[in-house]
Amino acid sequence: PFENPDMGHWNHVLIPACDGTAFVGNKSSHFRAGSTDIWIQGHESLLTIILALDSDHQISKGGRVLLAGSGPGGLAVILN
């Protein structure tokens, strides 16, 4: 807080990339790549993470949320 008075009391959550679709993938079925099944459901994963954060930590009561990212993470912030 002393070094960063504006955001020193904020919580930080890192959500690593999941399926390579910037959390907008939402296919109801999978496809095969060789012998591997691939599911593209990043948007559903992101919604589940947000609901879990709210359930466990009441993030919706915080008033404001700052989303940030770089590279594909920045694109995910814009698209979601």
C-alpha atoms as one frame of an Amber mdcrd trajectory, in Angstrom:
protein
   0.000   0.000   0.000   2.810   2.450   0.750   4.568   1.825  -2.570   1.334
   1.670  -4.574  -1.356   3.708  -2.790  -3.796   3.466  -5.714  -3.866  -0.317
  -6.069  -1.960  -1.629  -3.060  -5.124  -2.923  -1.377  -6.520  -4.612  -4.476
  -6.708  -8.345  -5.033  -4.933  -9.905  -7.985  -6.074 -12.999  -9.860  -4.042
 -14.603 -12.634  -6.051 -16.667 -15.092  -3.663 -18.544 -17.384  -4.544 -19.137
 -21.016  -6.568 -22.265 -21.632  -7.457 -23.373 -25.147  -5.768 -20.790 -27.357
  -8.991 -18.962 -28.275  -8.638 -15.951 -25.921 -11.483 -17.365 -23.803 -14.031
 -16.947 -26.603 -14.137 -20.580 -27.801 -17.544 -22.104 -27.176 -17.929 -25.303
 -29.196 -20.336 -27.866 -27.802 -18.369 -30.737 -29.338 -14.714 -31.673 -29.655
 -12.497 -32.465 -32.609  -9.614 -34.854 -32.979  -6.031 -33.930 -33.753  -4.263
 -37.201 -34.342  -5.101 -39.291 -31.298  -5.983 -36.303 -29.090  -9.472 -34.975
 -28.381  -9.529 -31.172 -28.298 -12.285 -29.161 -26.657 -12.631 -25.450 -27.460
 -14.652 -24.107 -24.535 -12.598 -21.212 -23.201 -15.573 -18.890 -22.744 -17.350
 -21.429 -20.535 -14.118 -21.884 -18.573 -13.828 -18.128 -17.990 -17.450 -17.860
 -16.849 -16.901 -20.763 -14.452 -13.768 -19.106 -13.022 -15.605 -15.800 -12.500
 -18.548 -17.538 -10.808 -16.153 -19.468  -8.549 -14.334 -16.249  -7.605 -17.652
 -14.638  -6.750 -18.828 -17.662  -4.771 -15.564 -18.012  -2.834 -14.510 -14.363
  -2.527 -17.619 -12.247  -3.304 -15.875 -10.295  -6.069 -19.212  -8.834  -7.218
 -19.404  -6.898  -3.926 -16.149  -5.090  -4.702 -17.816  -2.478  -6.856 -15.245
  -2.336  -9.644 -13.112  -4.860 -11.498 -10.049  -4.059 -13.569  -9.271  -6.556
 -16.313  -5.846  -6.475 -17.913  -3.701  -8.654 -20.089  -0.898  -8.639 -22.592
  -0.704 -10.362 -25.960  -3.489 -12.944 -26.161  -4.537 -12.018 -22.619  -5.165
  -8.437 -23.731  -7.252  -9.717 -26.619  -9.240 -11.872 -24.184  -9.987  -8.792
 -22.061 -11.283  -6.922 -25.106 -13.349  -9.812 -26.470 -14.940 -10.799 -23.170
